[in-house]
Amino acid sequence: MKKNLETLCIHGGWKPTKGEPQQLPIYQSTTFKYDTSEQMARLFDLKDDGYFYTRLANPTNDAVARKIAALEGGVGCVLTSSGQAASFYAVFNICEAGDHFISMNTIYGGTYNLFGVTLKKLGIECTFVDPDWDDERIEACFRPNTKCVFGESISNPGGNILDFERFARMAHSHGVPFIVDNTFPTPINCRPFEWGADIVTHSTTKYMDGHACQVGGAVVDSGNFDWDAQADKFPGLTTPDESYHGLTYTKAFGKMAYCTKLVSQLMRDLGSIPSPQNAFLLNLGLETLHLRMARHCENAQRVAEWLQGRPEVAWVNYAGLPGNKYYELARKYMPGGTCGVIAFGLKGSRQDAIRFMDNLDFISIVTHVADARTCVLHPASHTHRQLSDEQLIEAGVAPDLIRLSVGIENVDDIIADLEHAMQKM
């Protein structure tokens, strides 16, 4: 029976039978017992499904992964210990030393550094492109060793909407998958697989959790990309893996090849697995995701409209505002709403932005974003402070940009706090 997203948020991933707990239990165990050595050996050879060590798989984690895969419409999902780990695994699962990939330059500052600095140390080169460049200029960035294209559905912190069909078309014309970080809109408001994306990542720390109580990530595979059709580009998936007795992932696991390789190689060797306790907390957040996203969007729309009318405000970027540069893309890809994150700038200096934030009452200055509480951040001073002024501009982060994550409190109270802080300036 096909279920709607609201029902999947509650019932997806865990289906108890007679005498089993209604709520997903926490399997807080590092290891799992078997009766014979042969049973354990078959698990290590990937010949049987089952659990033997939580670094590779755990029943609690797998139930939550199944729920997220169902919400996104994917064939499989792997949970990671953070959103950064998810971004790293998604790319590193198909890239190795000597390879190249393309990313939007508007992505989150931590991911920008991961791609531009850390992966470079591993011999993987990233070319950052401006999504506003014309097709010809972006197409010129592809190389024979390009392995994927990466972007965020809604950029953090700028709030720009990605044109999925455009970048999926370019990626596929060069025989590579299109990877989308869908953290901000979540699958409630945006379904990247329906618009050509092949792999989706999440920082589940954000809206999926919704309460800022666990750090996690997820990688979801659509199962749509034909790795064998591009076998020369992706030997890790299409040629024998000697660490598993010559097993070839695409032949042995079909549409689950990408996820199976991610677990059996990367999770095995690097171990960025979330704890079952964290997966349990994430699942509690997922149960109300469909309710919270509607309230986030409703509140953010009211706040964005209010900001637009304030004399202290120089500019507002929120795709729900008619006339916004991304308004039509948002209506196409996210007709039910985008998210609760607004980017805006105050008239004045960087110090004016800092003074405004220091004047706030219950709206918190935190690194985090996208949970039930309204919070604020000045990226140039905080999350993106490792970038030069030139890199900030390239990433769409102006010195005056303030990232406001609108929560689910009473919207009149949110606006009153913003107004009070502006008046005190």
Helices and strands as residue ranges (DSSP letters): H 5-11, H 37-44, H 59-72, E 76-80, H 83-92, E 100-104, H 109-113, I 114-118, H 119-121, E 125-129, H 135-139, E 146-152, H 164-173, E 178-181, H 186-189, G 192-195, E 199-203, E 217-221, G 228-230, H 235-238, G 242-244, H 249-253, G 254-256, H 257-261, I 262-267, H 268-270, H 276-287, H 289-308, E 313-317, H 327-333, E 341-346, H 350-358, E 364-365, E 375-377, H 389-394, E 401-405, H 411-424
